[in-house]
Amino acid sequence: ATQIDWWHAMGGGLGEKVNDIAADFNARQDDYVVNPVFKGDYTDTMMSAIAAFRAGKAPEIVQIYEVGTATMMHAKGAIIPVYRLMAEESADFDPSAYLPAVTGYYTTPEGKMLSLPFNSSTPVTYVNRDILEKAGVDEVPMTWQGLGKALEKVVDSGAADCGLTTTWPSWVMLENYSARNDIPFASEANGFEGLDARLQFNETAVVDHIQRLAQWQQDGRFAYGGRKDEAAPKFYSGECAMMMGSSASYAGVRDNANFDFGVAPLSYDAEVIESPNNTIIGGASLWVLSGASEAQKKGIAEFFEYLSSPEVQADWHQFTGYLPITTAAAELTRKQGFYEENPGTDVAIEQMTGSAPTENSKGLRLGNMVQIRDVINGALEKIFAGEVGVQQGLDQAAEKGNALLEKFQNANS
Ligand SMILES: O=P(O)(O)OC[C@H](O)CO
């Protein structure tokens, strides 16, 4: 049988699920064997794939997180766009079957899908209901203003040491704060309209928002917990009453929380917007690397059809908390009664589909975004440690980030 290597970044239970999906596909037919290989976290996986490609040893399929999208798009000659592969193989592939907020991130301005959305998430708020009850907070406020009051009660009552933490701080507190409140994160429609996009978060309400978090970091309402998902144990352990993070943290919360937990939408800023936008996606998509043989390409097309089937997607969505990427998978999940039996699991999808995405909530398409996130997170760490003022820290991050954008623009135009 033809071998197809699939490098991915899904560790733990998610990795086992990926292995099961590949094994099921392999068992259904005899022509192809998909071999999933765990390559570390998202950054490790992307870096390994780039290095392997240069050495002529690339896998056929690689999972790349959403912030690597612009880099992959411009890696001319290194990728086979998914829309082309599926057309060449006459695969059963209908981009309109996917949720618009998901496909928007991964398509060209002409609507052509470059990579296959596989695990798309969006940030939500997890709450420890036991702590909230102890603190006398009856419902989870929808706005940052309401949240400030509720978290004050949590801390003042001694119900928990910390009010709120977050995973992926740049994604949640800058990128998604901007989208939710209809503010540009960068010019040129967040980079969708040109490589000359420049960062704008140091000139918008993001500055006040980070000021708020810096204040809360001082008074206990917020606790910074790391650049990726290192903050999750602060929530699992009951140290923090709430956590903002990926909808795909659901599996971890479900398996680790020894308390009554709930899922609420990501807060919006009542001083900025009356009715919030959708949030933007995170997670990752699957890219096909050039070098795949004719037989491998056929196998990949078949595998992608299988991955996008309502059954596989619905099962993956229900197990992980990633979004059902197709309308059919969402409908199947609803029909199966999953949302009714597991309250809160539909929050992410409601949040994504409640309104049509605007220019500010479609996503980000910025080159070198992996490095830009590091710059932003570095600035947040200094701000929260009181080493630099909020405006100064964000100005410095924007300046460094813009230099990275300019470098990418020069290399690709
Ligand atoms: O934890 P994930 O897979 O939902 O990803 C979160 C962020 O989007 C990664 O960039």
The ligand as an SDF file (V2000), in Angstrom:
LIG
                    3D

 10  9  0  0  0  0  0  0  0  0999 V2000
   -5.4740   25.0540   21.4940 O   0  0  0  0  0  0  0  0  0  0  0  0
   -5.9320   25.2200   20.0790 P   0  0  0  0  0  0  0  0  0  0  0  0
   -5.5670   24.0700   19.2110 O   0  0  0  0  0  0  0  0  0  0  0  0
   -7.3620   25.5460   20.0130 O   0  0  0  0  0  0  0  0  0  0  0  0
   -5.1340   26.4540   19.4810 O   0  0  0  0  0  0  0  0  0  0  0  0
   -5.1300   27.6890   20.1420 C   0  0  0  0  0  0  0  0  0  0  0  0
   -4.4720   28.7560   19.3050 C   0  0  0  0  0  0  0  0  0  0  0  0
   -5.2920   29.1260   18.2630 O   0  0  0  0  0  0  0  0  0  0  0  0
   -3.1800   28.3440   18.6910 C   0  0  0  0  0  0  0  0  0  0  0  0
   -2.6850   29.3290   17.8440 O   0  0  0  0  0  0  0  0  0  0  0  0
  1  2  2  0
  2  3  1  0
  2  4  1  0
  2  5  1  0
  5  6  1  0
  6  7  1  0
  7  8  1  0
  7  9  1  0
  9 10  1  0
M  END
$$$$
